[in-house]
Amino acid sequence: MKEAKYNESHEYYRFNNKVFQPNLPKSVKKPLNQLKLMDLIDYSYIMNSLFISLIPLIAFAILDSYTSLNIALIATIFLTIIEVIYTIYTLGHLDSISLFSIALVFILITLSYIKKDRIIFKLKPAILNASMGLYTVILYMTGTPLLIDLIKKYPQLVPIESQSLLSSVQGKLLLSQLSLNMGIALIIHGFIVGYSGVKHNNFWWTVINIFGIVIAIFLGSALAIFKVL
């Protein structure tokens, strides 16, 4: 019977050309090439956070269409406060991205109210996503991929199988590529949403917001997995 060889420098086991991570319960050790997309990211946490962040935008689109701009802006402020509470409850504090998002909401709401122009607020997801995407790409280029940093900072929010990716070179490469793809996808989505906010009505702007970001996440993840594995 062949024995699994342990690579001390890279901290992973190799057996029959399959890579395994050490220091994990036997029930969760998997070859990297058998990890699924949902093993790499905490699906429930990401989708819940995504849904929470979209609620103020959906509420704005509905209320702006059927009531008035002022009512829509007031409701958006209230729902943004709820989003802040959720973030603090989940992470224990507000990170830099959350703070930027909150500040952007209040700035654009103020400008929309003063100018009486709903398009100003509809640019919020475009500015936020493009900024986050650019930030993610810059981190990748400086050698500190965002997903690796997030797993180290918030391990309690990440499945144990995703944490195991940090134990191997291939796993780190996958997280690094995934970070780059997510950054590029967010930038593209930001420009598309910005164009939609100016050219389209509230319905199509909302549809592009919701389905566009979901498609961007899954395409970016799938391409990273295909390239690395």
N, C-alpha and C positions, 0 to 999 in steps of 0.2 A: 504493500500500500504506500502511495506517495504521501510525503509529509508537506504540510504548508510551510513555506519559507517566509520568515519575518524580515522585512527590510527596516533596519534600525534608523537609517537616516531619514526615511520618508514615513516611518511609522504606519506601515500597512502589511497585511499578509497577502501572499500570492499563492494560489493553488490551482493548477490546471488553467493557467492564464486568466484567472479571475481574482479580482482584488477584494479583500475583506478588511473591515475596520476592527481594530482591537478595542479592548476595554468597554465593551458593550454587552448587555445580556444576550445570550445565544439566540433568543427568539427574535431579536431585531437586527441581527447581522445579516447583511445581504451583499451579493456582489454588486459593484457599482453599475455594471451594465444591466442589472435587473431592477434598479431603482426606477420607479415611475415618477411622472411629473408631480403627483400629489405627495410623493415622499420627499421632494426637494423643497417644497414650500408648504407652510401650514395653511391649507385650503380654507378652513373655517375662519381663521383669524384674518386672513387677507380679504376674503370675500365680505366678512362682517365689517371690516374697516372701510372697504370700498363702498359698501352699501350705505354706511353711516355718512360718509363724505358726500355721497350723491343726493342724500335726502334734501338738504337745503336747496340744491339746484333744481330738483324735481318740484319741490314746493314753490319755488320762485316762478318756474315756468307755468305751473297750473294757476297760481293766484294772479300772476300778471296777465294771463289770458282771460280770466273770468271775473276778476275784481279790478284792482288798480295797482299801479306801480308802487305806491306808498305802502299799501297793505302787504304786497309781496316782499318788499324790503324789510319791513318790521318782522314778518314771519321768518325770513331768512336769518335775521339777527338772533331770534329766539332759538332756532334750530342749530345755529352755529354754537351757541352757548351749550346746548345739549351735546354737541360733538366734542366740545372741549372737556366736558365732564366725563364722557365716555373714554377719551384718550387718557386722561389722568387716572381713571379707574383701571384701565388696561395696562398702561406703562408705568404708572406711578408718578409721572411728571409729563411736561410738555417738551418734546424735542424741538430741534431747530426747524424742521420741516413743518410741524404743527404750528409753531409760532408764526412762521412766514405765511402759512395758509390763513390763519386767523387775522393777521394784520392786513393781508390782501383783501379779505372779505370786507372788513370795516372801511378800508380806504375806498374800495370800489362802490360800496353801498353809499358812502358819503358823497362821492362824485356823481353817482347816478341820481341821488336825491336832489343835489344842487342843480345839476344840468337837466334833470327830468328826462334822462336818456337811459333806457333799459339796456341798450347795447353795451354800455360801459361795464355793467355788472356781468353780462354774458361773456365777457372776455376773461373772467376769473379762472375757469378751468384751463383756458388756453395758456395764460401767463404762468399758472402754477405748474401745469404738466411740463411745459417747455423748460421752465426753470429747474424743476426736479430732474428732468432728463439731462440737461446740460451739466448740472451738478454731479449726477451719477457718472456721466462720461468723463468729466474732469477727474473724479476720484479714481476711475479705472486707469486713466492715463498716468496718474501719479503713483500707481501701484497699491492703492488701497480700495479694492472693489467694495461697493456698498453692501452687498449681501453678506460677504464675509464679516464685515464690521458689525452688521446688525445681528448676526448669529452670536457673535462674541458678546455684544452688549445686552441682548435680550434672549438668552437661551431658553427662558421659561415660555416664550411664545413660539418656539420652534420645535417640531417633532424631533425625537431623539435620533431618527434615521437621517434627518437633515443635518443635525449636529455632527454626525459621524463623517460627513463629507470633509470636514476640516482635518480629519485624520489621514488623508491621503493626498498625494499630489494631483491625481486625476480629479478628485472631488473638489479641490480648491480651484483647479482649472475650469471645472464646470460652473462653479459659483461665480468665478470671474467673468466667464463668457456670458453667463446669464445676466450679470450686472450690466455689462456693456449693451447687450440686446435690449434690456429694459429701458436703459437710458435713451437709446436711439428711438425705440418705439414711443416713448413718452414725448420726445421732441416732435416726431411726426404727428402724433395724435394731437399735440398742442396746436400745431399749425392748422390741422384740419378742423378742430373745434373752434379756433379763432375765426376761420373763414365762415364756418356755419353760423357762428354768433352774429356775424355782420350780414350775411346773405339770406339765412333761412329763418323761418318762423320758430316759435318756442317748441313746437312738437318735434320737428326734425333736429333742432339743436339738442334737445333732451335725448332723443334716440341715439344720435351720434356720440353724445357724452357717455351714455351707459354701455352700449354695445361696442363702441369704438375702443374703450379702455379694456374691456374684457378680451376682445379679439387681440389687442396689442399685447396683453400679458401672456396669453396662450401661444401666440405666434412666436414671440420672443423666447419663451421657455422651450417650445418645441424645436426651434432652430438651434438653440444652445445645446440641447440634449443630442440632436442629430449630429452636430459638428464634433462634439467631444466624445460621445459614446459610440 
